[in-house]
């Protein structure tokens, strides 16, 4: 079945550092890929998405590129801020009919001033 | 309402007791999902409702778990004879239609269930 593997955390960075959170997936066909973020005390919210190979999703300075050849969707940000401290979840959904979101285990990011 | 609302936000229960968790989806959203978030694990799919169709219960971990959705709106997740391994954060999400490349799922803040 479909699955998502993402790097374990926590990831600890200083403000303005470069961020990469790795995500790889296993799926049949061509899934849609997502990054969700969970800020402290809040519910999960969609950060960005990509629906086909080579698409780049971007939002709030974060980017991720759908790489079919490496089955990856790594999350990057050039300069993190303290306010980016949160848990980040990589997820996928297949195509056709109801396809539930399949999530990775989440990666906690801690950014210090 | 403005977003997906879940209640209670926290629930502590004794082992063996039954609990009910409530989810109010965004008005007009036909799809509703329940997920479970356990420490150190990802979000585990539990059940999915879409309109008047039969729910997809394939993720329910045992027959102690059940869910219903009344009038296509509010949903209740019931856990009977709770066990300590049921301790987790239970998340509800809703979307306009089934999740796809064009449809976003909106999550509630979850109910943290602790079984002692």
Interface residues (C-beta under 8 A of the other chain):
Chain A: X4 X32 X36 X41 X42 X43 X44 X45 X46 X49 X51 X89 X91 X93 X95 X97 X98 X99 X100 X101 X102 X103 X104 X105 X106
Chain B: X3 X4 X31 X33 X35 X40 X41 X42 X43 X45 X48 X50 X56 X59 X91 X93 X98 X99 X100 X101 X104 X105 X106 X107 X108 X109 X110
